Amino acid sequence: MMLKALKQSVSRDLRKRKHRPTNGQLRLPFTNDALELPSFWQPRFYDLNVYSSHKVREKLEYMHANPVKRGLVKNPGAWMWSSFLFYERGEAGLVTIDPVE
């Protein structure tokens, strides 16, 4: 619920602004159709409450698999920014990990 409220607040605030972005700023493809409200958040991304240890593990496995799926590395342990080795072997990596149970 907290993320929903935050996302709604940000969206409403940005819709009200009538300024032009600077040259280096990303231009968001807001619609000009008066009948449709402009969209800020991408529809396929949503917040999810992780409510069990099974869900925690599922989400960690999903995140660890992303660089492999994209063809950036051959195995999740090879991605230097990943927490994979921490969770699988207890090895420290480049990023300090706050473990989740």
C-alpha positions as CSV (number, residue, x, y, z in Angstrom):
1,M,0.0,0.0,0.0
2,M,2.8,2.4,0.8
3,L,4.4,2.0,-2.7
4,K,1.0,2.5,-4.3
5,A,0.5,5.8,-2.5
6,L,4.0,6.9,-3.4
7,K,3.5,6.0,-7.1
8,Q,0.2,7.8,-7.2
9,S,1.6,10.9,-5.6
10,V,4.6,11.1,-8.0
11,S,2.3,10.5,-11.0
12,R,-0.1,13.2,-10.0
13,D,2.7,15.7,-9.3
14,L,4.3,15.1,-12.6
15,R,1.1,15.3,-14.6
16,K,0.5,18.8,-13.1
17,R,3.9,20.2,-14.1
18,K,4.0,22.2,-17.3
19,H,7.7,22.5,-17.9
20,R,9.9,21.6,-20.8
21,P,12.7,19.1,-20.1
22,T,16.3,20.3,-20.6
23,N,18.3,19.0,-23.5
24,G,20.0,16.1,-21.6
25,Q,16.8,15.0,-19.8
26,L,14.9,11.9,-20.9
27,R,11.6,12.8,-22.5
28,L,8.8,10.6,-21.3
29,P,6.2,9.7,-23.9
30,F,3.1,11.2,-22.2
31,T,0.0,11.1,-24.3
32,N,-1.6,14.4,-25.6
33,D,-5.0,12.9,-25.7
34,A,-7.2,15.0,-23.4
35,L,-9.5,12.0,-22.7
36,E,-6.6,9.8,-21.4
37,L,-4.4,10.7,-18.4
38,P,-0.7,10.7,-19.1
39,S,1.1,7.6,-18.0
40,F,4.3,7.7,-15.9
41,W,4.8,4.1,-14.6
42,Q,5.4,1.3,-17.1
43,P,2.4,-1.1,-16.9
44,R,4.4,-4.3,-16.7
45,F,6.2,-3.2,-13.6
46,Y,4.3,-3.4,-10.3
47,D,5.1,-3.7,-6.6
48,L,4.6,-7.0,-4.9
49,N,4.6,-7.7,-1.2
50,V,7.0,-10.6,-0.6
51,Y,5.1,-12.5,2.1
52,S,6.9,-15.8,2.6
53,S,10.4,-17.3,2.5
54,H,9.3,-19.2,-0.6
55,K,8.5,-15.9,-2.4
56,V,11.8,-14.4,-1.2
57,R,13.7,-17.3,-2.7
58,E,11.6,-17.1,-5.9
59,K,12.4,-13.4,-6.4
60,L,16.1,-13.8,-5.6
61,E,16.4,-16.6,-8.2
62,Y,14.6,-14.4,-10.7
63,M,17.0,-11.5,-10.1
64,H,20.0,-13.8,-10.2
65,A,18.9,-15.3,-13.5
66,N,18.4,-11.9,-15.3
67,P,22.0,-11.3,-16.4
68,V,22.1,-14.9,-17.7
69,K,18.9,-14.5,-19.6
70,R,20.2,-11.3,-21.2
71,G,23.4,-13.1,-22.3
72,L,25.7,-10.9,-20.2
73,V,27.2,-13.9,-18.4
74,K,27.0,-17.7,-18.6
75,N,26.2,-18.3,-15.0
76,P,24.7,-16.0,-12.2
77,G,27.9,-16.2,-10.1
78,A,29.8,-14.5,-12.9
79,W,27.8,-11.2,-12.7
80,M,29.9,-9.0,-10.4
81,W,27.0,-7.0,-9.1
82,S,25.0,-10.0,-8.1
83,S,24.2,-11.3,-4.6
84,F,24.2,-14.9,-6.0
85,L,27.5,-16.0,-4.5
86,F,26.5,-14.5,-1.1
87,Y,23.3,-16.6,-1.0
88,E,24.7,-19.7,-2.5
89,R,28.1,-19.9,-0.9
90,G,28.3,-17.1,1.7
91,E,31.0,-15.4,-0.3
92,A,31.3,-11.6,-0.2
93,G,31.0,-9.7,-3.4
94,L,31.4,-6.1,-4.6
95,V,28.2,-5.0,-3.0
96,T,27.5,-5.5,0.7
97,I,24.5,-7.6,1.1
98,D,21.9,-7.2,3.9
99,P,20.7,-10.8,4.0
100,V,17.0,-11.6,3.7
101,E,15.7,-14.8,5.3
